[in-house]
Amino acid sequence: MKPIRPRRSALYVPGSNPRAMAKAPTLGADVVIFDLEDAVAPSEKDAARERVVEAVAALRQAGTSTEIVVRANGLDTPWIEADLAAVGAARPDALLLPKISRPDDLARVRARIAADVALPLWAMIETPRAVLDPLAIAEAQDARLPLAVLVLGLNDLSRETGVRQLPGRAPMLPWMMTALAAARTAGIEILDGVFNDIVDAAGFAAECLQGRDCGFDGKTVIHPQQVAGANAAFAPGPEELAWAARIAPVFDLAENAGKGVLRVEGHMVERLHADMAKRLLALAAAIAAKG
């Protein structure tokens, strides 16, 4: 089992707001995304880029345990070249790329990043073309600049398709689950999209639970007050952990070595259930290690 890094909550922070960037890693989010794209006005792009580089350097020096990601501008914008150069020099934990529609988009990015830069890439799935074939994107791998995470961008997808964002997200569920299946096939992680209504705590909680039930690894959030809810929703609960601890070791016992299925407390347990339980316990341990 590869090491698990919790990504229950990923907080977008405007790259044009130095105070927010300085505070963000203290707010409890597993991931902080310094945003150079949607959250920054065109007139502020250059200044925001400089502030983000400074913020990443400061956090590197401080040794923060929070995963720091930078979202660049789109590939066809006038800011992308400077973004890639700056991010390559700053060396955050990952680079998030918006509006990735096909594998060629990742190839274009990789060709533009300096040869001495090695860092994971994250890709936004937020265009009609992307949801038609997310597997091709998820499997477009590179040793130096690997694709590590897919991130749903449902606001942009809604704008480009005309699909309404309704409670329960029924019109978008097929796209969401196709993207999730693509991520799992490629062995990478996937984060759910944002919930736009900051004051609707019940709606946010319901959408987090839906994302967890659907299999997502975490949720992107747009406000600090959403962090705790996302962290709670995407963390295993006490009952889950108790059951996982009960079944995780059962096939490791000598008397069960040759068995493929067991009855445990009235439940039929297969080896795949034990494997899932071990992963759940590993996730809980990784969360606990964050403090």
C-alpha positions in Angstrom: 0.0 0.0 0.0 1.4 3.4 -1.0 1.6 6.1 1.6 -1.6 8.0 2.1 -1.7 11.8 2.3 -5.1 13.1 3.5 -6.8 15.5 1.2 -10.2 15.8 2.9 -10.3 19.6 2.3 -8.6 21.7 -0.3 -9.1 25.4 0.4 -8.8 27.9 -2.5 -7.1 31.1 -1.5 -6.8 34.2 -3.8 -3.2 34.8 -4.8 -3.9 38.5 -4.7 -4.5 38.4 -0.9 -1.3 38.0 1.0 -3.0 38.1 4.4 -5.3 35.2 3.5 -2.3 33.3 2.1 -0.4 33.7 5.3 -3.3 32.6 7.4 -4.6 29.7 5.2 -2.2 27.0 6.4 -3.3 27.5 10.0 -7.0 26.9 9.2 -6.9 23.1 9.3 -7.3 22.3 5.6 -5.3 19.4 4.4 -4.5 21.3 1.2 -4.2 25.0 0.4 -4.5 26.0 -3.2 -3.1 29.5 -4.0 -5.1 30.6 -6.9 -3.8 32.6 -9.8 -6.8 31.9 -12.1 -10.4 32.7 -11.2 -9.9 34.5 -8.0 -7.5 37.1 -9.5 -8.5 40.0 -11.7 -6.5 40.4 -15.0 -5.0 43.6 -13.7 -3.6 41.8 -10.6 -2.2 38.7 -12.3 1.5 39.7 -12.2 1.4 41.0 -8.7 -0.4 37.9 -7.5 2.1 35.6 -9.0 4.9 37.4 -7.1 3.0 37.2 -3.9 2.3 33.4 -4.4 6.0 32.8 -5.0 6.9 34.6 -1.8 4.2 32.8 0.2 5.4 29.4 -1.0 9.0 30.2 -0.1 7.9 31.4 3.4 5.9 28.2 4.0 8.8 26.0 2.7 11.1 27.7 5.2 8.6 27.3 8.0 8.2 23.6 7.2 4.4 23.6 7.1 2.7 20.2 7.0 -0.1 21.5 4.9 0.1 20.5 1.2 0.6 23.7 -0.8 -0.7 23.7 -4.4 -0.7 26.6 -6.9 -3.4 26.9 -9.6 -2.0 28.5 -12.7 -4.0 30.3 -15.4 -5.3 28.5 -18.5 -3.0 27.2 -21.2 -4.2 29.7 -23.8 -4.0 32.8 -21.6 -1.2 35.4 -21.8 -0.1 34.5 -18.2 0.6 30.8 -18.4 4.3 31.1 -19.4 5.1 33.3 -16.5 3.0 31.1 -14.2 4.9 28.0 -15.2 8.3 29.6 -14.8 7.3 31.1 -11.4 5.8 27.8 -10.0 8.8 25.8 -11.3 11.1 28.1 -9.3 8.9 28.2 -6.2 8.5 24.4 -6.1 5.1 24.0 -4.3 3.9 20.5 -3.5 1.9 20.4 -6.8 0.7 22.5 -9.8 -3.0 22.6 -10.5 -3.9 23.1 -14.2 -7.3 24.5 -15.1 -9.5 23.3 -18.1 -7.5 20.3 -19.0 -9.6 18.8 -21.9 -7.3 16.1 -23.4 -3.9 14.4 -22.8 -2.3 16.8 -25.3 -3.0 19.7 -22.8 -0.8 17.9 -20.3 1.9 17.3 -22.9 1.9 21.1 -23.7 2.4 21.9 -20.1 5.2 19.4 -19.6 7.0 20.7 -22.6 6.9 24.3 -21.2 8.2 23.4 -17.7 12.0 23.6 -17.2 13.8 20.3 -17.5 15.2 20.6 -14.0 11.7 20.9 -12.4 10.0 17.8 -11.0 6.7 18.1 -9.2 3.2 16.5 -9.4 0.5 17.9 -11.6 -3.2 18.2 -10.7 -5.8 18.6 -13.5 -9.1 20.3 -13.4 -11.9 18.3 -15.0 -14.3 21.1 -16.0 -14.9 21.0 -19.7 -17.4 19.0 -21.9 -14.4 17.4 -23.7 -12.8 16.4 -20.4 -15.9 14.5 -19.1 -16.2 12.7 -22.4 -12.9 10.9 -21.9 -11.4 11.6 -18.4 -9.5 8.2 -18.5 -7.3 9.4 -21.4 -6.3 12.4 -19.2 -5.9 10.3 -16.0 -3.6 7.8 -17.8 -1.4 10.5 -19.4 1.5 10.0 -17.0 5.1 11.2 -16.9 7.9 10.2 -14.5 9.2 13.8 -13.9 5.8 15.6 -13.9 3.3 12.9 -12.9 -0.5 13.5 -12.8 -1.4 12.9 -9.2 -4.9 14.3 -8.7 -8.1 15.1 -10.7 -10.2 18.0 -9.4 -13.8 18.5 -10.5 -14.7 22.0 -11.6 -18.5 21.9 -11.7 -19.0 25.7 -12.0 -17.2 25.9 -15.3 -18.8 22.7 -16.5 -22.2 24.1 -15.7 -21.4 27.3 -17.6 -20.1 25.4 -20.7 -22.9 22.9 -20.8 -25.9 24.8 -19.5 -26.5 22.0 -16.9 -28.1 23.5 -13.8 -26.4 22.8 -10.4 -29.3 21.4 -8.4 -29.4 20.0 -4.9 -28.2 16.4 -5.2 -26.4 17.2 -8.5 -28.4 14.6 -10.4 -27.7 16.1 -13.9 -23.9 15.9 -13.1 -23.6 12.6 -11.3 -22.8 10.6 -14.5 -19.9 12.9 -15.3 -18.7 12.9 -11.7 -18.7 9.1 -11.5 -17.0 8.7 -14.9 -14.2 11.0 -13.7 -14.0 9.0 -10.4 -13.8 5.7 -12.3 -11.0 7.2 -14.5 -9.0 8.3 -11.5 -9.3 4.9 -9.8 -8.4 3.1 -13.0 -5.2 5.3 -13.2 -4.4 4.8 -9.5 -4.7 8.5 -8.7 -6.9 10.6 -6.4 -9.9 12.8 -7.2 -11.4 15.8 -5.3 -15.0 16.9 -5.5 -16.0 20.4 -6.7 -16.9 23.4 -4.6 -20.2 24.2 -2.9 -21.0 27.8 -3.7 -23.5 28.8 -0.9 -21.3 29.7 2.0 -24.2 30.2 4.4 -26.0 27.0 3.6 -24.3 24.7 6.2 -26.9 21.9 5.8 -26.6 21.9 2.0 -22.8 21.8 2.3 -22.9 18.9 4.7 -25.2 17.0 2.5 -23.0 17.5 -0.6 -19.9 16.4 1.4 -21.7 13.3 2.5 -22.7 12.6 -1.1 -19.1 13.1 -2.3 -17.8 10.7 0.4 -20.5 8.1 -0.5 -19.5 8.4 -4.2 -15.9 7.6 -3.3 -14.2 11.0 -3.6 -11.1 11.6 -1.6 -12.0 15.1 -0.4 -13.7 18.3 -1.4 -12.4 21.6 -2.7 -13.8 24.5 -0.6 -14.0 28.3 -1.0 -14.3 29.5 2.5 -12.5 28.7 5.8 -15.8 27.9 7.5 -16.2 24.9 5.2 -13.0 23.3 6.1 -14.1 21.6 9.3 -17.2 20.1 7.7 -15.2 18.7 4.8 -12.6 17.2 7.1 -15.3 15.5 9.2 -17.2 14.1 6.2 -14.1 12.6 4.5 -12.6 11.1 7.6 -13.6 7.7 8.8 -15.9 7.7 11.8 -15.6 5.7 15.1 -17.9 2.9 14.0 -16.1 2.5 10.6 -12.8 2.4 12.4 -13.9 -0.2 14.9 -15.2 -2.5 12.2 -12.1 -1.9 10.1 -9.9 -2.8 13.1 -11.9 -6.0 13.5 -11.7 -7.3 10.0 -8.3 -5.9 8.7 -6.2 -8.7 10.3 -8.5 -11.7 9.9 -6.9 -13.1 6.8 -3.4 -12.6 8.3 -4.2 -15.3 10.9 -2.6 -18.7 10.2 -5.9 -20.5 10.4 -7.4 -18.3 7.7 -4.4 -18.2 5.3 -6.1 -20.3 2.6 -9.5 -18.9 2.9 -11.2 -16.4 0.5 -14.2 -15.5 2.6 -15.0 -15.6 6.3 -18.0 -14.9 8.5 -17.3 -12.2 11.0 -20.1 -11.2 13.5 -22.7 -12.3 11.0 -21.1 -10.5 8.0 -19.5 -12.2 5.0 -16.0 -10.8 4.7 -13.8 -11.2 1.7 -10.2 -10.4 1.3 -11.1 -7.2 -0.6 -13.0 -6.0 2.5 -9.9 -6.6 4.6 -7.8 -4.6 2.1 -10.3 -1.8 2.2 -10.2 -1.9 6.0 -6.4 -1.6 6.1 -6.6 1.4 3.8 -9.2 3.1 6.1 -7.0 2.5 9.1 -4.0 3.9 7.2 -6.0 7.0 6.3 -7.0 7.5 10.0 -3.4 7.1 11.1 -2.3 9.7 8.5 -5.0 12.1 9.7 -4.0 11.6 13.3 -0.4 12.2 12.4 -1.3 15.6 11.1 -2.4 16.6 14.6 
